[in-house]
Amino acid sequence: MYAMMPFLPSTAMSLLDPFGFGRAACDYWGDALERGTLYLDVMRQRGNQYLEHIEKTKPNVLGFESEVLLDGRDLPRPVNYELLRILPPEGVETDPNSRPFVVVDPRAGHGPGIGGFKSDSEVGVALRAGHPCYFIGFLPFPVPGQKVEDVIEAEVTFLRHVVARHPETSEKPMVVGNCQAGWQIMMAAALEPDIFGPILIAGAPLSYWAGERGHAPMRYTGGLVGGSWITALLGDLGAGLFDGAWLVQNFERLNPANTWWDKQYRLYANVDTEAGRYLDFERWWGGHVVLGADEIQYIVDNLFVGNRLSTAQLVTSDGRRIDLRNLRSPVVVFCSRGDDITPPPQALGWVRDLYEDTEAIVANEQTIVYCVHDSTGHLGIFVSGSVSRREHTEFTANMDYIDVLPPGLYETTVTPAETHSDAELIERDYLLEFQRREIEDLDREVQYRPDDERRFAAVARLSEINLGLYRLFGQPWVQAMATPESARWMRRMHPNRLGYRLLSDRNPLMGAVPVLAERVRRERHPVDDDNVFRALEEVMSTSISQSLDAWRVYRNGLIEQGFLTFYGQPVLQALVGLGGDTQALRRRPGDEPEHRRFVEQRRQTAHDKIAEGGDHEAVMRSVIYVLGGAPASDERNFKRLRASRAELEPGIQLADFKHLVREQFFILKQDREAALEAIPTLLAGQSARQIDAHLEQIAHVLAASGELSERAAARLERVRGLFNAARPKRATGGARPRRSGSPSERDT
């Protein structure tokens, strides 16, 4: 038996050795007490950090120095937003003539700065790429009376200011909207499309009724409480202010295992190394801000419950319709299947709501690109360093290419460069590839269900009824009792806020903690990883986490089943006015007669322009035709296309170049054969030398993506034949025509 002991695991051997077992127990309990003391000290530091942070006038967690350019409180319609210029850190240089980047942070319960939280962030990626970078943040409290429309107008003003600061740059700013800021930016771009460059919305919900059964139960929240009346109640109790801690609490309840155990145990188990990272994140997570009651009511009524943004039902106070089909900039949608706050159906459903097919997207000259990450969570989409180094770096590097993508629907994938046979043609460690998609492909992510839509329409109707009843019978009494002082105490006593205060130096009972923690750090006795009790601790932690996760799954199932059963009742649906009319559920803008007429008119206009233009239209049409023959497109295809803009049209602005690309793409899509047969007509009057130069230019553009596929090569040969057909015919007899003028004149 003793001969076998060297082969047993050390934990098993300790059980066979009573002295070793006792020693392991003493070592573990000593280590556990030390870790507990250090853990409590980190909690104390977290509380102090929280109090210091919320008492600042302009708190943020930006990891970069910045300067305020515009204060929203000075605008004609004042708001609590600011435009900041990010100052490049030492050793990083930016080009003022490069496309500016603007990062907009979400105001959804937390303070600003998460988009520039660390060096590997959206801001850091843009700075390292050499772009001037700006940041739109906000203050903890709203300006009295500010509304969502005022915030949108302020963001438009900020964008105009950024454009004015770069008069030599033809490219409009790229705008990044995280989470709540995503729908806010999309609303602004729908109203003022001309000042926006490419738009990246990360983890941004735009279609609130969408979702996959069995996942992401947050969409049921409005129905569970009977609509938005509870939002009005909390706003009234807050004396016109809504505490963002309520929103944060909703997020935390989605994952009780992480909130109540995993996050805290990870700190306790690794307290010697984890404290810094934990405190950095908690500085943002605990930095709760306040929204105006009118703002949050507008958001809940029109977006969360009403779902009016993705169906073009929102109208501003001055009569402008907010229709996302008005956007003229490419939109990149970045979402994740691991996101339980904004799952892919809510991030992508707006495309399905607005368009019946991809032909309508093309007719509307929109470029929509989406990327679905497999696993990262909601915060990981715009916080994770690995996501920033990979997806955000590729989006940033390829925005100029995306800006000239022909209109349509694309899905992107990011793959390591070394996995490609022509890796030497790839400039970075990863390659961003574009695959054309149809609306039917998108349906696999959106998972549209008409019966669920009827249920959410019932929620919206019931919400209006309950809100009206509350405003009639309850609101006068609540508003009469609530005071600014009572609202302040209500915020201070919120469980999410109170936990920080109780474990801070302002609690006299915490006075001995820093002294004990300092002594522990001096005389630390960490236990070995192979200690049997430490192993049992890990097993117990895993068991607790799995139990909480199992409870989450069970709870979510009950919530979903209860929602589907209650709001699926025909009697309830009839009582709230839905009846049997399917058209009463909501607008479907893409299926309306005027939109169908618009698409038909665009088709006819494109057909009429088949033979209009000259050599520039012929070259662009040919390049698009050949590239369309490849199964996928990537940055290599478009880097020469954009670089050749100066050669194709030396004086053309990027917006005009984009229009040329989009128009020729639409013409090809409508009648490809007629568009190709018209190429010799477009080249009429060109000399043989000019035609050869055009063919060389086309080959130069196509060579950027390496060797062409067999199908694309066949298309290129057809283009050569069409160009050769346009060559001037040689004279076959009679006197040779007299040549005059300089060579340059003869060739033009």
Salt bridges, closest charged atoms under 4 A:
ASP31 OD2 - ARG35 NE 2.74
ASP31 OD1 - ARG524 NH1 2.91
GLU34 OE1 - ARG524 NH1 2.70
GLU34 OE2 - HIS525 ND1 3.15
ASP41 OD1 - ARG44 NE 2.82
ASP41 OD2 - ARG521 NH2 2.69
GLU55 OE2 - ARG506 NH2 2.69
GLU67 OE2 - ARG85 NE 2.63
ASP71 OD2 - ARG73 NH2 2.76
GLU82 OE2 - LYS58 NZ 2.75
ASP120 OD1 - ARG128 NH2 3.33
ASP120 OD2 - ARG389 NH1 2.75
GLU122 OE2 - HIS392 NE2 3.60
GLU149 OE1 - ARG77 NH2 3.85
ASP150 OD1 - ARG77 NE 2.74
GLU153 OE2 - ARG320 NH2 2.68
GLU171 OE2 - ARG642 NH2 2.37
GLU171 OE2 - ARG645 NH2 3.82
GLU192 OE1 - ARG160 NH2 2.98
GLU192 OE2 - ARG320 NH1 3.55
GLU212 OE2 - HIS215 ND1 3.71
ASP243 OD1 - ARG497 NH2 2.68
ASP272 OD2 - ARG524 NH2 2.92
GLU274 OE2 - ARG277 NH2 2.54
GLU282 OE1 - ARG46 NH1 3.32
GLU282 OE2 - LYS263 NZ 3.16
GLU295 OE2 - ARG107 NH1 2.84
ASP318 OD2 - ARG320 NE 3.28
ASP323 OD2 - ARG325 NH2 2.76
ASP339 OD2 - HIS378 ND1 2.84
ASP353 OD1 - ARG586 NH2 3.15
GLU356 OE2 - ARG588 NE 3.58
GLU359 OE2 - ARG603 NE 2.51
GLU365 OE2 - ARG602 NH2 3.28
ASP374 OD1 - ARG337 NH1 2.81
GLU391 OE2 - ARG390 NE 3.43
GLU394 OE2 - ARG428 NE 3.10
ASP400 OD1 - ARG99 NH2 2.91
ASP400 OD2 - ARG642 NH2 3.65
ASP403 OD2 - ARG99 NH2 2.82
ASP403 OD1 - LYS658 NZ 2.84
GLU411 OE1 - ARG437 NE 2.88
ASP422 OD2 - ARG636 NH1 2.47
GLU427 OE1 - ARG428 NH1 3.53
GLU427 OE2 - LYS639 NZ 3.95
ASP441 OD1 - ARG444 NH2 3.37
ASP443 OD1 - ARG352 NE 2.83
GLU445 OE2 - ARG337 NH2 2.57
ASP451 OD2 - ARG213 NH2 3.23
ASP451 OD2 - ARG449 NH2 3.35
ASP451 OD2 - ARG455 NH1 3.74
ASP452 OD1 - ARG213 NH2 2.59
ASP452 OD2 - ARG219 NH2 3.67
ASP452 OD2 - ARG449 NE 3.84
ASP452 OD1 - ARG455 NH1 3.47
GLU453 OE1 - ARG586 NH2 2.38
GLU464 OE2 - ARG308 NH2 3.29
GLU485 OE1 - ARG488 NH2 2.20
ASP505 OD2 - ARG44 NH1 3.11
GLU537 OE1 - ARG35 NH2 2.84
GLU537 OE2 - ARG534 NE 3.42
ASP549 OD1 - ARG552 NE 2.89
ASP591 OD1 - ARG596 NH1 3.28
GLU592 OE2 - ARG587 NE 2.71
GLU600 OE1 - ARG603 NH1 2.83
ASP615 OD1 - HIS616 NE2 3.87
ASP615 OD2 - HIS694 NE2 3.29
ASP634 OD2 - ARG636 NH2 2.58
GLU635 OE2 - ARG428 NH2 2.60
GLU647 OE2 - ARG640 NH2 3.15
GLU649 OE2 - HIS616 NE2 3.70
GLU663 OE2 - LYS609 NZ 2.85
GLU663 OE2 - HIS659 NE2 3.79
ASP671 OD2 - HIS607 NE2 3.83
GLU673 OE1 - ARG718 NH2 2.72
GLU677 OE2 - ARG718 NH2 3.29
ASP692 OD1 - ARG727 NH2 2.27
GLU717 OE2 - ARG720 NE 3.47
ASP747 OD2 - ARG689 NH1 2.53
